[in-house]
Amino acid sequence: MVKKNTPHITQLPVEKVINNGSTIEYVLPLGGDGWMVKNSRSKTFTVITDNKREAVSIARGIAKTKQIQLEIYGRDGNIEKTESYAS
């Protein structure tokens, strides 16, 4: 379920561009409950969800469609998983 109000975002990764010039799709934790999907070149989030599973599903679909990299972060701020859909 997408949340309507934007909670405080604790930390965003620094903008990254991969060697081939493509971007990265992120799954990031929010300061309170919830998870955010965001592209590295976007100033705003794509979507905020109630749970990580839904955020990962949305971000994975975007990454596959755009053929870019996906980075999934944990609540501790560390990358848990990286997936590449670049052709």
Beta strands, then each sheet from edge to edge (+ up, - down):
strand 1: 24-29
strand 2: 35-39
strand 3: 47-49
strand 4: 69-73
strand 5: 79-84
sheet 1: 3+ 2- 1+ 4+ 5-
end
